[in-house]
């Protein structure tokens, strides 16, 4: 769906070719997330997956390890515990 001014209102979901949960085995930080990757979160309670703006998260919490970032994520259902970090790859065809 497009706005009359040309703004895409459908979100980033159609741009993500595949995604995975960050396992915590590699010690990646927010700045290590590449340009073609998007940052997201998965709720441990309801299973909702949402994509967030990496620059906004970086400005709010600083350059943190992705393993520690889950405790800063809050779902729309109100859950703050056990949320996982997701890494998505932007489709090249977008």
Secondary structure, DSSP 8 states (H G I E B T S, - for coil): -B-TTS-B-S-SGGGEEEEEE--SSS--BGGGS-TTEEEEEE-TTT--EEEE-HHHHHHHH-S-BHHHHGGG---TTS--SS-EEEEEEE-TT-
